[in-house]
Amino acid sequence: MSEPFNCDSCKESLYGRKYIQVEDVPHCVPCYDRLYANTCQECKELIEHNSRELYYEDRHYHEHCFRCSRCSRSLADEPFTCQEDALVCNDCYCSEFSSKCVACGKTVMPGSKRLEYGGCAWHEECFVCCGCEQPIGAQSFIPDKGEYYCVPCYEGRFAPRCAHCKQLLVQGGVTYRDEPWHKECFLCTGCKVQLAGQPFTTQGEDPYCVKCFSNLYAQKCSACDKPITGFGEGKYISFEERQWHQLCFKCSECSVSLVGAGFFPDGSKILCKSCNEK
């Protein structure tokens, strides 16, 4: 008499029947499917032993259930992505989520080289200079009224030129008489010191530092004999052909300030009312 050969689960004989062994333990097909088959994530049915099973991120699918959630095309042999737990084919993902190139209007495919600026996207080869029409790539660029320029083209078209040396003024600089100057070109007409960042004045159209202007052109105070430049010592007083710093405009006898008061000239002196009456 032959040995019994039964399903380990239902105990029915397996002679003449198809069976599946799990760790050397035999099971009839119905018991195997009931005990070991995975449930399809999509249709919630068992994935039977004779069905092709697909596995993605701890989830199991029938082959015919593994499809795009948008267009229902099979993803068994197609590239896809997962968007909020939904499977999406590459075409649907690009159409729905990928940026459009503002130059050519086509989709910027995931993984392709792209450039983004100001909320817009370009294919790398579509982001070109409006001047030379060459791809800008990873170079520096300058936006201007919705157009984009490589630095050489922008400088050639728009950058101002120094009024002195006529070379391009790329950054910084000063403005004098409505004209741009390099800082290193804007010099005192007298001593050639740079005037950017310090007080200066002019004689005609020529700029001068305070020291040179004082030595060359400034009137001298009748009291202290120092130049009256208008810098530092504030206002000054002028009478006939003489000038005084405001702080120097005092009575020659008692040194009381005569600013805003009556005074009396006495030769080279100026006197207050009291000293004049002595």
C-alpha positions as CSV (number, residue, x, y, z in Angstrom):
1,M,0.0,0.0,0.0
2,S,1.4,3.4,-1.0
3,E,2.3,6.2,1.4
4,P,-0.4,8.9,1.8
5,F,0.5,12.1,-0.1
6,N,-1.9,14.8,1.1
7,C,-2.2,18.6,1.1
8,D,-0.8,19.8,4.4
9,S,-3.7,22.2,4.8
10,C,-6.9,20.5,3.6
11,K,-5.5,16.9,3.9
12,E,-6.9,16.0,0.5
13,S,-4.9,13.6,-1.6
14,L,-2.5,15.1,-4.0
15,Y,-2.1,12.0,-6.2
16,G,-2.8,13.0,-9.8
17,R,-3.2,16.7,-8.8
18,K,-1.0,19.8,-9.3
19,Y,0.6,20.9,-6.1
20,I,3.1,23.5,-4.8
21,Q,5.7,22.9,-2.1
22,V,6.6,25.5,0.5
23,E,9.7,24.6,2.5
24,D,9.2,21.0,1.4
25,V,5.6,21.0,2.6
26,P,3.1,20.2,-0.2
27,H,-0.1,22.2,-0.8
28,C,-2.9,21.9,-3.3
29,V,-3.2,24.9,-5.5
30,P,-6.4,26.3,-3.9
31,C,-4.8,26.1,-0.4
32,Y,-1.6,27.6,-1.7
33,D,-3.4,30.6,-3.1
34,R,-5.5,31.0,0.0
35,L,-2.5,30.8,2.3
36,Y,0.3,32.5,0.4
37,A,-1.0,34.6,-2.5
38,N,-0.7,38.4,-2.2
39,T,-3.6,40.7,-2.6
40,C,-3.6,43.1,-5.5
41,Q,-3.3,46.7,-4.4
42,E,-5.6,47.8,-7.2
43,C,-8.5,45.3,-7.5
44,K,-8.1,43.7,-4.0
45,E,-8.3,40.2,-5.4
46,L,-5.8,37.4,-4.8
47,I,-2.9,37.2,-7.2
48,E,-3.1,33.5,-8.0
49,H,-0.1,31.3,-8.5
50,N,-0.4,31.3,-12.3
51,S,-0.7,35.1,-12.6
52,R,2.2,37.5,-13.3
53,E,2.8,39.5,-10.2
54,L,4.4,43.0,-10.1
55,Y,5.8,44.5,-6.9
56,Y,6.4,48.2,-6.1
57,E,7.1,49.8,-2.7
58,D,5.7,47.0,-0.6
59,R,2.6,46.8,-2.8
60,H,1.6,43.9,-5.1
61,Y,-0.3,44.1,-8.4
62,H,-1.7,41.9,-11.1
63,E,0.1,42.7,-14.3
64,H,-3.1,44.0,-15.9
65,C,-3.8,46.1,-12.7
66,F,-0.4,47.8,-12.8
67,R,-1.4,50.8,-14.9
68,C,-1.4,54.6,-15.1
69,S,-4.0,56.2,-12.8
70,R,-4.6,58.9,-15.5
71,C,-4.7,57.2,-18.9
72,S,-4.9,53.5,-17.7
73,R,-2.0,52.4,-20.0
74,S,0.0,49.4,-18.7
75,L,3.1,50.3,-16.7
76,A,4.5,46.8,-16.7
77,D,7.2,47.7,-19.2
78,E,7.0,51.6,-19.1
79,P,8.8,54.2,-17.1
80,F,6.5,55.7,-14.4
81,T,6.5,57.7,-11.2
82,C,4.4,57.8,-8.1
83,Q,2.4,61.0,-7.4
84,E,0.6,61.1,-4.0
85,D,0.4,57.3,-4.0
86,A,-1.0,57.2,-7.5
87,L,1.0,55.5,-10.3
88,V,1.5,57.9,-13.3
89,C,3.1,57.1,-16.6
90,N,5.9,59.4,-17.8
91,D,3.8,61.1,-20.5
92,C,1.0,61.9,-18.1
93,Y,3.4,63.1,-15.4
94,C,5.1,65.5,-17.9
95,S,1.8,66.8,-19.2
96,E,0.4,67.4,-15.7
97,F,3.4,68.3,-13.5
98,S,6.5,69.2,-15.6
99,S,7.3,72.8,-16.6
100,K,7.0,74.1,-20.1
101,C,10.0,75.8,-21.7
102,V,9.1,79.5,-22.2
103,A,11.1,79.6,-25.3
104,C,9.9,76.6,-27.3
105,G,6.7,75.8,-25.4
106,K,7.7,72.1,-25.1
107,T,7.8,70.1,-21.9
108,V,11.0,70.2,-19.9
109,M,11.4,66.4,-19.3
110,P,12.3,65.2,-15.8
111,G,16.0,64.5,-15.6
112,S,16.9,66.7,-18.6
113,K,19.1,69.8,-18.2
114,R,17.0,72.8,-17.4
115,L,17.4,76.4,-16.3
116,E,15.0,78.3,-14.0
117,Y,14.8,82.0,-13.3
118,G,12.0,84.2,-12.1
119,G,9.5,81.3,-11.9
120,C,10.1,80.3,-15.6
121,A,11.9,77.3,-17.0
122,W,14.0,76.7,-20.2
123,H,15.6,73.8,-21.9
124,E,19.4,74.4,-21.5
125,E,19.7,74.8,-25.2
126,C,16.8,77.3,-25.4
127,F,18.1,79.8,-22.8
128,V,20.1,82.0,-25.2
129,C,21.4,85.5,-25.1
130,C,19.2,88.0,-26.9
131,G,22.4,89.7,-28.3
132,C,24.6,86.9,-29.7
133,E,21.9,84.2,-29.6
134,Q,24.4,81.8,-28.1
135,P,23.3,79.5,-25.2
136,I,24.1,81.1,-21.9
137,G,24.4,77.8,-20.0
138,A,26.1,78.2,-16.6
139,Q,27.5,81.7,-17.4
140,S,26.5,84.9,-15.6
141,F,23.6,86.8,-17.3
142,I,21.8,90.0,-16.9
143,P,18.0,90.4,-17.3
144,D,16.6,93.5,-19.0
145,K,12.9,94.1,-19.6
146,G,12.1,90.4,-20.2
147,E,15.2,89.7,-22.2
148,Y,18.4,88.0,-21.1
149,Y,21.9,88.9,-22.1
150,C,25.4,87.4,-21.5
151,V,27.6,89.8,-19.7
152,P,29.7,90.8,-22.8
153,C,26.6,91.6,-24.9
154,Y,24.9,93.5,-22.1
155,E,28.0,95.6,-21.5
156,G,28.5,96.3,-25.2
157,R,24.9,97.4,-25.6
158,F,23.9,99.1,-22.3
159,A,26.7,99.7,-19.9
160,P,27.7,103.4,-19.7
161,R,31.1,104.6,-20.6
162,C,33.3,106.7,-18.4
163,A,33.3,110.4,-19.3
164,H,37.1,110.6,-18.8
165,C,38.6,107.3,-20.3
166,K,35.6,106.3,-22.4
167,Q,35.9,102.7,-21.2
168,L,32.9,100.6,-20.0
169,L,31.6,101.4,-16.5
170,V,30.6,97.9,-15.3
171,Q,30.0,98.5,-11.6
172,G,30.4,101.3,-9.1
173,G,31.5,104.7,-10.3
174,V,30.3,108.2,-9.6
175,T,28.1,110.7,-11.5
176,Y,29.3,114.2,-12.1
177,R,27.4,116.7,-14.2
178,D,25.0,113.9,-15.2
179,E,27.9,111.9,-16.6
180,P,29.3,108.6,-15.3
181,W,33.0,108.3,-14.2
182,H,35.1,105.5,-12.9
183,K,36.1,106.3,-9.3
184,E,39.7,106.1,-10.2
185,C,39.1,108.6,-13.1
186,F,37.3,111.2,-11.0
187,L,40.3,113.2,-9.7
188,C,41.0,116.6,-8.4
189,T,42.1,118.9,-11.2
190,G,44.9,120.2,-9.0
191,C,46.6,117.4,-7.0
192,K,45.0,114.4,-8.8
193,V,43.7,112.8,-5.6
194,Q,40.5,110.6,-6.0
195,L,37.4,112.7,-5.1
196,A,34.9,109.8,-4.7
197,G,33.7,109.7,-1.1
198,Q,35.0,113.0,0.0
199,P,33.8,116.7,-0.3
200,F,34.8,118.5,-3.4
201,T,33.8,121.7,-5.2
202,T,34.2,123.1,-8.7
203,Q,35.7,126.0,-10.6
204,G,34.0,126.3,-13.9
205,E,33.6,122.7,-15.0
206,D,36.7,121.4,-13.2
207,P,36.4,119.5,-9.9
208,Y,38.8,120.3,-7.0
209,C,39.4,118.8,-3.6
210,V,38.8,121.3,-0.7
211,K,42.5,121.8,-0.1
212,C,43.3,122.7,-3.7
213,F,40.3,124.9,-4.1
214,S,41.1,126.7,-0.9
215,N,44.7,127.4,-2.0
216,L,43.8,128.4,-5.5
217,Y,40.4,130.2,-5.5
218,A,38.9,130.6,-2.0
219,Q,38.5,134.1,-0.4
220,K,40.5,134.6,2.8
221,C,38.7,135.4,6.1
222,S,39.5,139.0,7.2
223,A,39.9,137.9,10.8
224,C,41.9,134.6,10.7
225,D,43.2,134.8,7.1
226,K,42.2,131.2,6.4
227,P,40.3,130.2,3.3
228,I,36.5,130.4,3.3
229,T,35.5,127.3,1.4
230,G,31.9,126.7,2.6
231,F,33.0,123.3,4.0
232,G,33.1,122.6,7.7
233,E,32.9,126.1,9.1
234,G,29.4,126.8,7.7
235,K,28.0,130.2,6.7
236,Y,30.1,133.3,6.1
237,I,29.5,137.0,6.2
238,S,30.5,139.4,3.4
239,F,30.7,143.2,3.7
240,E,32.0,145.4,0.9
241,E,35.1,143.5,-0.3
242,R,35.8,141.6,2.9
243,Q,34.6,138.2,4.1
244,W,34.5,136.5,7.5
245,H,33.8,133.0,8.8
246,Q,30.7,133.2,10.8
247,L,32.6,132.3,13.9
248,C,35.2,134.9,13.2
249,F,32.8,137.8,12.7
250,K,33.4,139.4,16.1
251,C,34.1,142.8,17.5
252,S,37.8,143.6,17.1
253,E,37.9,145.1,20.7
254,C,35.7,142.9,23.0
255,S,35.3,139.8,20.7
256,V,31.5,139.7,21.1
257,S,29.8,138.0,18.1
258,L,28.4,140.4,15.6
259,V,26.3,137.8,13.8
260,G,22.8,139.2,13.5
261,A,23.8,142.5,15.3
262,G,24.7,145.9,14.2
263,F,28.4,146.7,13.7
264,F,30.6,149.7,12.8
265,P,33.5,149.5,10.4
266,D,36.6,151.3,11.6
267,G,39.4,151.0,9.1
268,S,40.4,147.3,9.2
269,K,38.4,146.8,12.3
270,I,34.8,146.1,13.0
271,L,33.2,147.2,16.3
272,C,30.1,146.5,18.2
273,K,27.9,149.5,19.2
274,S,29.4,149.7,22.8
275,C,33.0,149.7,21.6
276,N,32.2,152.2,18.9
277,E,30.8,154.7,21.5
278,K,33.8,154.6,23.7
